[in-house]
């Protein structure tokens, strides 16, 4: 016996065969998704990095689709319908175009449950891609009320084709950062007081449209009157109030995309160590595994108002009552509360 494997000689045909007596080990895909290198991952079973990679790939390819998990196992009423949506660009090494080395992965976080119902790898961040995304959400009966995003175009047209009653909330963090760059306030103090007053009197303090009107009047007479640049900024905000302040009319809706940005930072750190994917298929396979890992990992450090989520995984929060836990290799069903 060597490394737990017995080799035998067949007396009939003279051929050799082996019997593996080793205890079946834990799946490799979980520590790999978490960031463990192939070399360390394969050491315990004396596997080379190439052998370890082949095993990880087989395991990830055998995993269920995250989208199908959402369709078959999740209770739509447990999703809030408040979707923080973003696109994370992923490097694909097989892309030959010199001007395009990365493609977007569209994915969303259900704000109240912190669940990830859908991730979709697409060739470009265009209306067609968003149309596919919202069609998939519709098929899983996701109760979409509002999309919190960084930019309206090209999402808006696709959204209203599938969810005509849904709203859009633009992320204040990104919107104000664009104004900050336009005014160059980090290095030039000329418009610094205007910018801070804008944040205070338009974005932070007002709770109603009437209160914002007072803020607009204050800013116009104190800073913007006669300054075409500042007048243009105030006019742009007025023209986009429907997408900038929707959160005030939808309970629990955030005004920023901070929640998905935090998850994006986790993914970015993992992808940085991988230096890209060989093909579209390998990228999609890994991202599906990454989502399944996130959805089945209990939260540990949620702050208020989400402390009640700690100790539970996103899928545990949104799964239908009274049904078996989905079969995901290496993932055990959570203990039920008594």
HELIX and SHEET records of a PDB file:
HELIX    1   1 UNK A   29  UNK A   34  1                                   6    
HELIX    2   2 UNK A   38  UNK A   43  1                                   6    
HELIX    3   3 UNK A   49  UNK A   61  1                                  13    
HELIX    4   4 UNK A   66  UNK A   73  1                                   8    
HELIX    5   5 UNK A   76  UNK A   78  5                                   3    
HELIX    6   6 UNK A  127  UNK A  139  1                                  13    
HELIX    7   7 UNK A  155  UNK A  162  1                                   8    
HELIX    8   8 UNK A  172  UNK A  183  1                                  12    
HELIX    9   9 UNK A  189  UNK A  191  5                                   3    
HELIX   10  10 UNK A  192  UNK A  198  1                                   7    
HELIX   11  11 UNK A  199  UNK A  204  3                                   6    
HELIX   12  12 UNK A  209  UNK A  219  1                                  11    
HELIX   13  13 UNK A  220  UNK A  224  3                                   5    
HELIX   14  14 UNK A  228  UNK A  239  1                                  12    
HELIX   15  15 UNK A  241  UNK A  244  1                                   4    
HELIX   16  16 UNK A  246  UNK A  249  5                                   4    
HELIX   17  17 UNK A  258  UNK A  274  1                                  17    
HELIX   18  18 UNK A  280  UNK A  295  1                                  16    
HELIX   19  19 UNK A  307  UNK A  309  5                                   3    
HELIX   20  20 UNK A  314  UNK A  318  1                                   5    
SHEET    1   A 2 UNK A   5  UNK A   9  0                                        
SHEET    2   A 2 UNK A  16  UNK A  20 -1                                        
SHEET    1   B 5 UNK A 119  UNK A 121  0                                        
SHEET    2   B 5 UNK A 102  UNK A 110 -1                                        
SHEET    3   B 5 UNK A  82  UNK A  91 -1                                        
SHEET    4   B 5 UNK A 146  UNK A 149  1                                        
SHEET    5   B 5 UNK A 167  UNK A 170  1                                        
END                                                                             
